[in-house]
Amino acid sequence: MQIGSRRCLVNPHSGTADHAERVRRAMEARGFAVTDTDSADHTVALAAAAGREGVSTLAVCGGDGTVNDALRGLSRADALGEVTLAVLPAGTANLLADNLGIESLDHGIELSDTGEARALDVGVAAGTDGESTEPFLVSCIAGLPANASTDTPGELKARFGTLAFLVTGARETVAFDGLDVRVESPTASWAGEALCVLVGNSRKFVGEGGQADMEDGQFDVVVAERMPAPGIAVEAAIHRLLGEETPGVTHFRTGDLHVAADDGEAITFSRDGEVSTHERLDFRALPGALDVRVGEGYVPHPE
């Protein structure tokens, strides 16, 4: 094996922040060169360098945000199709790892060189006026407000999983004015005042929740209309957005989507936890763009 052909990036601050040394020992024993990261930009730069230098496997230890930072680096190096990604979950919620069938940090370490590699879809979101195109694996969220997805406390993430941010958002609904937004795709369109627009790649947002199909070249999209604020209950908001046939919730699948403000105001988006503002984002699914190690519990084509 060529020296340096396997690398592992470790965010020592993720989750309980007590995993770095243990991961280093385990991954070095498996032939990985291990580097700690000290910021999101550092993770992006290290992953980009790994992509440019022909690394065969890039293991990333951290939460969903750290994995997205590494994904951005691989994308900027035009190396999505050249590197196999291994996820070592050490964050608070680890939504991506859950959907990949990775049950724990130790399980991720085990799978880093033995797990099956599946060619999974990657979502990309592009702004207008020359803004960069950024990738995501889990989801991109607008509204509620979107920064609730990064402000959600750990205990709520543990209780509600991928939709924990809805709890935080529901608590802020009284102060949230909603989005005047237009959503367009080849399969559906919607315009009006929305509470949120949810674009899922590895996670679906309606029905029983769970895993979206990451190998169908399509996003799982939900548009929830603005709810009346007075008297809203957190659990009621959760159940409203989880319902299969809930009035005021539009659900469809598409590989090509455009989300734009109808009033000229910038919309706050959270892409795998990375918050940014745009008047318009254009989404495209890249089918089978990235090889990712998965666990035995991964379901390639869930119902």
Residue pairs with C-beta under 8 A, 6 or more apart in sequence:
1 31
3 33
4 33
4 53
4 55
5 54
5 55
5 56
5 57
6 30
6 31
6 32
6 33
6 55
6 56
6 57
6 59
6 113
7 32
7 33
7 34
7 35
7 46
7 50
7 55
7 57
7 58
7 59
8 23
8 27
8 32
8 33
8 34
8 35
8 58
8 59
8 60
8 61
8 88
8 112
9 35
9 36
9 37
9 43
9 46
9 47
9 50
9 58
9 59
9 60
9 61
9 62
9 66
9 70
10 19
10 20
10 23
10 24
10 34
10 35
10 36
10 37
10 61
10 62
10 88
10 90
11 36
11 37
11 43
11 61
11 62
11 63
11 66
11 90
12 19
12 20
12 36
12 37
14 61
14 62
14 63
14 66
14 90
14 91
14 92
15 63
15 90
15 91
15 92
19 61
19 90
19 105
20 36
23 34
23 61
23 88
23 90
23 105
23 109
24 34
26 109
27 34
27 59
27 109
27 112
28 34
30 109
30 112
30 113
31 113
32 57
32 59
32 112
35 46
37 43
37 46
37 62
37 66
37 69
40 65
40 66
40 69
40 274
43 60
43 62
43 66
43 69
43 70
43 73
44 69
44 70
44 72
44 73
44 76
45 73
46 70
46 73
47 58
47 60
47 69
47 70
47 71
47 72
47 73
47 74
47 77
48 73
48 74
48 76
48 77
48 79
49 73
49 77
50 58
50 73
50 74
50 77
50 79
50 83
51 58
51 73
51 74
51 76
51 77
51 78
51 79
51 82
51 83
52 77
52 79
54 82
55 83
56 83
56 84
57 83
57 84
57 85
57 86
57 112
57 113
58 70
58 74
58 83
58 84
58 85
58 86
59 85
59 86
59 87
59 88
59 108
59 112
60 66
60 67
60 70
60 85
60 86
60 87
60 88
61 88
61 90
61 105
61 108
62 88
62 90
62 91
63 89
63 90
63 91
63 92
63 93
63 94
63 273
64 91
64 93
64 94
64 95
64 96
64 137
64 138
64 272
64 273
65 91
65 150
65 272
65 273
65 274
66 91
67 85
67 87
67 96
67 137
67 272
68 135
68 136
68 137
68 138
68 271
68 272
68 273
68 274
70 85
71 80
71 85
71 122
71 135
71 136
71 137
71 272
71 290
72 134
72 135
74 80
74 83
74 85
74 290
75 122
75 124
75 133
75 134
75 135
80 122
80 135
80 286
80 289
80 290
81 289
81 290
83 290
83 291
84 117
84 291
84 292
84 293
85 290
85 291
85 292
85 293
86 108
86 111
86 112
86 113
86 115
86 292
86 293
87 96
87 97
87 100
87 102
87 108
87 292
87 293
88 105
88 108
88 109
88 112
89 96
89 97
89 98
89 102
89 104
89 105
89 108
90 105
92 154
92 157
92 158
93 154
93 157
93 158
93 161
93 162
93 164
94 102
95 138
95 161
95 162
95 202
95 203
96 137
96 138
96 202
97 108
98 161
98 162
99 138
99 202
99 203
99 210
99 211
99 212
99 214
99 298
100 202
100 292
100 293
100 294
100 295
100 298
101 294
101 295
101 296
101 297
101 298
101 299
102 108
102 111
102 294
102 295
103 295
103 297
107 295
111 293
111 294
111 295
112 293
115 293
115 294
115 295
116 293
116 294
116 298
117 291
117 292
117 293
117 294
118 214
118 215
118 291
118 292
118 294
118 298
118 300
119 215
119 288
119 289
119 290
119 291
120 137
120 202
120 214
120 215
120 288
120 289
120 290
120 291
120 292
121 201
121 214
121 215
121 216
121 217
121 218
121 285
121 286
121 287
121 288
121 289
122 135
122 136
122 137
122 201
122 285
122 286
122 289
122 290
123 135
123 136
123 137
123 140
123 199
123 201
123 219
123 283
123 284
123 285
123 286
124 133
124 134
124 135
124 136
124 283
124 284
124 285
124 286
125 133
125 134
125 135
125 136
125 140
125 269
125 271
125 281
125 282
125 283
126 132
126 133
126 134
126 281
126 282
126 283
126 284
127 276
127 278
127 280
127 281
127 282
128 278
128 279
128 280
128 282
131 278
134 271
134 274
135 286
136 201
136 271
136 272
137 201
137 202
137 272
137 290
138 162
138 200
138 201
138 202
138 203
138 272
139 162
139 198
139 199
139 200
139 201
139 202
139 203
139 205
139 271
139 272
140 199
140 269
140 270
140 271
140 272
140 281
140 283
141 149
141 165
141 196
141 197
141 198
141 199
141 269
141 270
141 271
142 179
142 181
142 194
142 196
142 197
142 259
142 267
142 268
142 269
142 270
142 281
143 176
143 178
143 179
143 181
143 194
143 195
143 196
143 197
143 267
143 268
144 165
144 166
144 169
144 172
144 173
144 176
144 195
144 196
145 169
145 172
145 176
145 268
146 196
146 267
146 268
146 269
146 270
146 275
147 268
147 270
147 275
148 165
148 166
148 168
148 169
148 172
149 165
149 270
149 273
149 275
150 270
150 273
150 275
151 165
151 168
152 164
152 165
152 167
152 168
153 168
156 164
156 167
156 168
157 164
158 164
159 167
160 166
160 167
160 238
161 209
162 203
162 205
162 209
163 205
163 209
163 238
163 241
163 242
165 270
166 237
166 238
166 241
167 234
167 237
167 238
169 176
169 196
169 237
170 232
170 233
170 234
170 237
170 238
171 234
173 195
173 227
173 229
173 232
173 237
174 229
174 230
174 232
176 195
178 193
178 194
178 195
178 226
179 193
179 194
179 195
179 196
179 197
179 226
179 261
179 267
180 192
180 193
180 261
180 262
180 263
180 265
181 191
181 192
181 193
181 194
181 197
181 259
181 260
181 261
181 262
181 267
182 189
182 190
182 191
182 258
182 259
182 260
182 261
182 262
183 189
183 190
183 191
183 194
183 197
183 221
183 223
183 257
183 258
183 259
184 257
184 258
184 260
185 221
185 252
185 254
185 256
185 257
185 258
186 254
186 256
187 252
187 253
187 254
188 221
188 250
188 252
188 254
190 223
190 250
191 262
192 225
193 225
193 226
194 223
194 224
194 225
194 226
195 224
195 225
195 226
195 227
196 222
196 223
196 224
196 241
197 221
197 222
197 223
197 224
197 259
198 205
198 221
198 222
198 223
198 224
199 219
199 220
199 221
199 257
199 259
199 283
200 212
200 219
200 220
200 221
200 222
201 212
201 214
201 219
201 220
201 285
202 211
202 212
202 214
203 209
203 210
203 211
203 212
203 220
204 210
204 211
204 212
204 220
205 220
205 222
205 241
205 242
205 251
206 220
206 222
206 241
206 242
206 243
206 244
206 249
206 251
207 242
207 244
208 242
209 242
210 302
211 299
211 302
212 219
212 220
212 302
213 300
213 301
213 302
214 300
215 287
215 288
215 300
215 301
216 253
216 287
216 301
217 255
217 285
217 287
217 288
218 253
218 254
218 255
218 285
219 253
219 254
219 255
219 257
219 283
219 285
220 251
220 253
221 251
221 252
221 253
221 254
221 257
222 241
222 249
222 250
222 251
223 249
223 250
223 251
224 240
224 241
224 248
224 249
225 248
225 249
227 237
227 240
227 248
240 246
240 248
240 249
241 249
243 249
255 284
255 285
255 287
256 283
256 284
256 285
257 282
257 283
257 284
258 280
258 281
258 282
258 283
259 267
259 280
259 281
259 283
260 279
260 280
260 281
261 267
261 279
261 280
264 279
265 279
266 277
266 278
266 279
267 277
267 278
267 279
267 281
268 275
268 276
268 277
269 275
269 276
269 277
269 278
269 281
